[in-house]
Amino acid sequence: MKKLSSLTIASTCALALSISTAGVAGATEITTNSASPNVSSSLASAQNDSRESISVTEAEAVELATKIARAGSAFRTSIVAPGKFAIKVSDKELQSKYNFTADETNLLHSFSTGQSPFINITNRTTTAVSDRAAKLFHISNADLQAGTFAFLATAAEAGPAAVAAIWPLLTSLAGPLGTAAGLVTGALGGAFFADIATKVVGALHQGKGITFYSDWAFPPITVKIEGK
């Protein structure tokens, strides 16, 4: 794949999310990376092929996810269609009020329409550990409070649409979770993202973490409050 001078997101690209080399049977624990480079630098030099993919470092993905989560007021609260949410402010306001760059704004629009590119996470600090097959991913209370996944807590407090907005980045960062999510994200409705928001807020109040599980029912991903 060749480097491009600017981010291009085709309206016809398929919804897909990159995963780490950890298998679905793994559960992943996260170590926070304190580095915080400029997200736009990587987005602007996105890699492009027929599948429309971009590469960002773990730190850059977390930084962008945090920015999206903090912009929760820019989204309509409810999910407008499975896998889709609505941005209720102009691009100009996204950039002037919420500090999105032009490339980040384009990427956010691709998320909102369910046309997310593959997101390849580089420079990971994640460590995969073996666990039972049904357990996809666990986020500790510490990481929800002030660690790598604090952006999920911020989004959860803003509502289901904010959770949907950060979902492509969350699942790309979460390794094994991305395997299952990449297959069904376009079919996930408001109830799914509302449930995640409720569980995350509940976990914060209870001093616990959350775990994503695979399930034969629909949606095929469930969330439980458990662990530390």
C-alpha positions as CSV (number, residue, x, y, z in Angstrom):
1,M,0.0,0.0,0.0
2,K,1.3,3.5,-0.8
3,K,1.3,6.5,1.4
4,L,-1.0,9.3,0.4
5,S,-0.7,13.0,1.2
6,S,-4.2,13.2,2.6
7,L,-6.8,10.9,4.0
8,T,-9.3,9.5,1.5
9,I,-12.4,7.7,2.6
10,A,-14.5,6.3,-0.3
11,S,-18.2,6.2,0.3
12,T,-18.3,2.7,-1.1
13,C,-15.7,1.2,1.2
14,A,-16.8,-1.9,3.3
15,L,-17.2,-1.7,7.0
16,A,-14.3,-3.5,8.5
17,L,-12.0,-3.1,11.5
18,S,-8.4,-4.3,11.9
19,I,-7.4,-6.7,14.6
20,S,-4.3,-7.5,16.5
21,T,-2.4,-10.8,16.0
22,A,-4.1,-12.1,19.2
23,G,-6.7,-14.8,18.5
24,V,-10.4,-14.6,19.3
25,A,-9.8,-16.9,22.2
26,G,-7.6,-14.3,23.9
27,A,-8.6,-11.7,26.4
28,T,-6.5,-8.6,26.3
29,E,-5.1,-6.5,29.2
30,I,-4.0,-2.9,28.4
31,T,-1.1,-0.9,29.5
32,T,-1.5,2.9,29.0
33,N,0.9,4.6,26.5
34,S,1.6,8.1,27.7
35,A,2.8,9.4,24.3
36,S,0.4,11.7,22.5
37,P,1.6,12.6,19.0
38,N,-0.5,14.6,16.5
39,V,-3.2,12.4,15.2
40,S,-3.6,14.3,11.9
41,S,0.0,13.5,10.9
42,S,-0.8,9.8,10.6
43,L,-4.3,10.4,9.2
44,A,-3.0,12.7,6.5
45,S,-0.5,10.0,5.5
46,A,-3.0,7.2,5.5
47,Q,-2.4,4.0,3.6
48,N,-4.9,3.3,0.9
49,D,-5.7,0.1,-1.0
50,S,-8.9,-1.4,-2.5
51,R,-10.2,-1.9,1.1
52,E,-9.5,1.6,2.2
53,S,-7.2,1.2,5.2
54,I,-5.4,3.7,7.5
55,S,-2.6,3.2,10.0
56,V,-2.3,5.0,13.3
57,T,-0.4,4.3,16.4
58,E,-2.1,3.1,19.5
59,A,-1.5,6.5,21.2
60,E,-2.9,8.4,18.2
61,A,-6.0,6.2,18.1
62,V,-6.6,6.8,21.8
63,E,-6.1,10.5,21.3
64,L,-8.6,10.7,18.5
65,A,-11.1,8.5,20.4
66,T,-10.8,10.8,23.4
67,K,-11.5,13.8,21.2
68,I,-14.6,12.1,19.7
69,A,-15.9,11.1,23.1
70,R,-15.5,14.7,24.4
71,A,-17.5,15.9,21.4
72,G,-20.6,13.9,22.5
73,S,-22.8,17.1,22.3
74,A,-22.1,17.2,18.5
75,F,-24.0,14.0,18.0
76,R,-27.7,13.3,18.1
77,T,-28.3,11.2,21.2
78,S,-30.1,8.3,19.5
79,I,-28.8,5.9,16.9
80,V,-30.4,6.8,13.5
81,A,-30.0,3.4,11.9
82,P,-28.1,0.2,12.7
83,G,-24.4,1.0,12.8
84,K,-25.0,4.7,12.1
85,F,-25.3,7.9,14.1
86,A,-25.9,11.5,13.2
87,I,-23.6,14.5,13.5
88,K,-25.8,17.5,14.3
89,V,-23.2,20.3,13.8
90,S,-21.4,21.6,10.7
91,D,-17.9,20.6,9.7
92,K,-16.9,24.1,10.5
93,E,-18.1,23.8,14.1
94,L,-16.5,20.4,14.4
95,Q,-13.2,22.0,13.6
96,S,-13.6,25.3,15.4
97,K,-15.4,24.2,18.6
98,Y,-14.2,20.6,18.9
99,N,-10.8,20.9,17.4
100,F,-11.1,18.3,14.7
101,T,-8.8,18.6,11.7
102,A,-10.2,18.3,8.2
103,D,-8.9,14.7,8.0
104,E,-10.3,13.8,11.3
105,T,-13.7,15.3,10.3
106,N,-13.7,13.1,7.2
107,L,-12.9,10.0,9.2
108,L,-15.7,10.9,11.7
109,H,-18.2,11.2,8.9
110,S,-17.1,7.7,7.6
111,F,-17.8,6.4,11.1
112,S,-21.2,8.0,11.2
113,T,-22.3,6.4,8.0
114,G,-21.1,3.0,8.8
115,Q,-18.3,3.2,6.2
116,S,-15.3,3.0,8.4
117,P,-12.1,1.9,6.8
118,F,-9.8,-0.8,8.1
119,I,-7.9,0.8,11.0
120,N,-4.5,-0.7,11.5
121,I,-3.1,0.0,15.0
122,T,0.7,0.2,15.2
123,N,3.1,0.6,18.1
124,R,0.8,-1.4,20.4
125,T,1.4,-1.7,24.2
126,T,-1.3,-4.4,24.6
127,T,-0.5,-7.8,26.0
128,A,-2.7,-10.8,25.1
129,V,-3.4,-13.4,27.7
130,S,-5.1,-16.8,27.2
131,D,-8.6,-17.2,28.4
132,R,-11.8,-19.1,27.6
133,A,-13.0,-18.7,24.1
134,A,-16.2,-16.7,24.9
135,K,-14.3,-13.9,26.6
136,L,-13.2,-11.4,24.0
137,F,-11.8,-8.5,26.0
138,H,-11.7,-7.1,29.5
139,I,-11.3,-3.4,30.4
140,S,-10.3,-2.8,34.0
141,N,-11.9,-0.2,36.2
142,A,-8.5,1.6,36.4
143,D,-8.4,1.8,32.6
144,L,-12.0,3.2,32.5
145,Q,-11.2,5.7,35.2
146,A,-7.9,7.1,33.9
147,G,-6.2,4.6,31.6
148,T,-6.2,3.8,28.0
149,F,-9.9,3.4,27.8
150,A,-11.0,6.5,29.7
151,F,-12.5,7.7,26.4
152,L,-15.1,4.9,26.7
153,A,-16.2,6.3,30.0
154,T,-16.5,9.8,28.6
155,A,-18.5,8.5,25.7
156,A,-20.8,6.4,27.9
157,E,-21.7,9.4,30.0
158,A,-22.5,11.3,26.7
159,G,-24.9,8.6,25.5
160,P,-25.3,5.8,22.9
161,A,-24.4,7.9,19.9
162,A,-21.1,8.9,21.4
163,V,-20.4,5.2,22.1
164,A,-21.2,4.4,18.5
165,A,-18.9,7.2,17.4
166,I,-15.8,5.8,19.2
167,W,-16.8,2.1,18.4
168,P,-14.5,1.7,15.3
169,L,-11.5,2.9,17.3
170,L,-12.4,1.0,20.4
171,T,-12.7,-2.3,18.5
172,S,-9.5,-1.7,16.6
173,L,-7.6,-1.1,19.9
174,A,-9.3,-4.0,21.6
175,G,-7.7,-6.8,19.5
176,P,-9.9,-9.9,19.8
177,L,-13.0,-7.8,20.1
178,G,-12.4,-6.4,16.6
179,T,-12.8,-9.9,15.1
180,A,-16.4,-10.3,16.2
181,A,-17.3,-6.6,15.9
182,G,-16.0,-6.2,12.4
183,L,-18.5,-8.8,11.1
184,V,-21.6,-7.3,12.7
185,T,-21.1,-3.6,13.4
186,G,-23.4,-2.5,10.6
187,A,-26.2,-4.3,12.2
188,L,-25.8,-3.0,15.8
189,G,-28.6,-0.7,16.8
190,G,-29.3,1.8,19.5
191,A,-30.1,-0.8,22.2
192,F,-26.6,-2.3,21.9
193,F,-24.8,1.0,22.3
194,A,-27.2,2.1,25.1
195,D,-26.4,-1.2,26.9
196,I,-22.7,-0.5,26.7
197,A,-23.2,3.0,28.0
198,T,-25.2,1.7,30.9
199,K,-22.8,-1.0,31.7
200,V,-19.8,1.3,31.6
201,V,-21.4,3.9,33.9
202,G,-22.5,1.1,36.2
203,A,-19.0,-0.4,36.3
204,L,-17.6,3.1,37.2
205,H,-20.0,3.4,40.1
206,Q,-19.3,-0.1,41.4
207,G,-15.6,0.1,41.1
208,K,-15.5,-2.8,38.6
209,G,-14.4,-3.3,35.0
210,I,-16.4,-4.6,32.0
211,T,-15.9,-7.7,29.8
212,F,-17.0,-8.2,26.3
213,Y,-18.2,-11.7,25.5
214,S,-19.1,-13.5,22.3
215,D,-22.7,-14.9,22.1
216,W,-24.6,-17.1,19.7
217,A,-27.6,-14.8,20.1
218,F,-28.1,-11.4,18.6
219,P,-26.3,-9.1,19.1
220,P,-23.3,-11.6,19.1
221,I,-21.4,-9.4,21.5
222,T,-22.5,-8.9,25.1
223,V,-21.1,-6.8,27.9
224,K,-20.9,-7.7,31.6
225,I,-19.8,-5.7,34.6
226,E,-17.2,-7.8,36.4
227,G,-13.6,-7.9,37.7
228,K,-11.5,-5.0,38.8
